[in-house]
Amino acid sequence: MSQSRVWHPFTQHALEPAIPEIVRTDGAYLHKADGTRILDAISSWWVVTHGHRHPHIMKAIETIAASLDQIIFAGFTHEPAERLAKALVGVAPAGLDWVFYSDSGSTSVEVALKMALGYFRNIGAPRSRIVVMEHSYHGDTIGTMSVGARGVFNAAYEPLLFEVDTIPFPAAGREQETLDRFEAVSRDRHAAALIVEPLVLGAGGMLMYPAWVLAELKKIAEASGTLLIADEVMTGWGRTGTMFACDQAAISPDILCTSKGLTGGVIPLAATLATDAIFQAHYSEDRKKTFFHSSSYTANPIACAAALANVEIWRDEPVAERIAALSGMQAAGLQRFRDNANFTDSRVTGTIAALDLHAGSAGYLAEIGPKLRAFFLERGLLVRPLGNVLYLLPPYCITGDELDGLYDAIAEAGERFGSKP
Ligand SMILES: *Cc1c(COP(=O)(O)O)cnc(C)c1O
């Protein structure tokens, strides 16, 4: 191939000259141009749920393409968007009655933040502060970087980021500090919203906290009239063992963001679900109270049809059973690392398993990251550590044997790169 003109995401081209070309995907695999295949143990960056190219979703895309492409969504509607909105209200935590479409996880979070501020302005009690959890990630736009952890990823853009209040991550044994801090920052009733990744902080290192903490955060939010935004972009669609992570805390957030697995991970689409109170605050004969947000591709019919097919798969196939089985296999797979001195903090929430490698240096830019990635790729495995954090977040079609192979490789990586303390 002649020299590529493509600038890849999160890629230091000076250090990664050879980028493999994928010519076909199916199930848990990416097939390379040279005929070899790679086991996709991170669901192609957390998007693919059932497996690559699930036939029901691919068929739905073919079918809808015979009658619809993109149409303007301001002042017009279409059946896939209407049916999908009803379906989403049906599967989401109770009380989330309105569905606003956009096209990526980041935009679904931007929409959530704008809804929160719009709500308070429109009811005549403006609030503008956003409360965030330490180590969070909510996207790469300026707004979502502002509500996410500051670090090497956004140091250059820091001057553009807005200020937020941060509550500590509820580490085991220190949960009360998180709750106390949230109580303190929400007491003056200036906080518009708390935004959290429920149960699992993904990009922050697959950090996990228990459902009761989420339930307590919701109580504190309610007491001070602070809205709770659940960013379920990664955790949604079964990743944590339930359809949404909020289900495990038996709470309904005021706003819920979903994207990645919404279409089974096939095609971009996002939705921000909101309560009727938030919709009603924008429902007015006063045009100034309109919710002023749109993306060109809002509610793309092909993407909506793919998402509807995903919902049908959840309805018609034993998805919950698959997830339960995978969750069990992940928990069992981690067992063998409990006494392995090369690793610490093995943890699992539903289908997501993670453990930290004892290496010389930690953090995302730790030299160990790229070395580990190359180590796995040589073995035909797509594992992309977050610094020294190794995690498996596979599509639900992965088999026990495939998982065993991954855990073997992780153990071997520990021998090769670990530095026992
Ligand atoms: C991936 C992710 C996002 C951003 O989604 P994009 O589609 O990449 O914009 C937001 N929040 C969480 C929790 C994510 O994991």
The ligand as a Gaussian input file, in Angstrom:
#p B3LYP/6-31G(d) Opt

LIG

0 1
 C      -16.476000       6.021000      25.441000
 C      -17.129000       6.826000      26.504000
 C      -17.640000       8.109000      26.232000
 C      -17.434000       8.799000      24.907000
 O      -18.074000       8.130000      23.873000
 P      -17.618000       8.441000      22.357000
 O      -18.609000       7.695000      21.529000
 O      -16.225000       7.923000      22.229000
 O      -17.693000       9.914000      22.175000
 C      -18.318000       8.769000      27.231000
 N      -18.473000       8.210000      28.440000
 C      -18.001000       6.992000      28.747000
 C      -18.240000       6.434000      30.099000
 C      -17.289000       6.275000      27.792000
 O      -16.771000       5.081000      28.109000

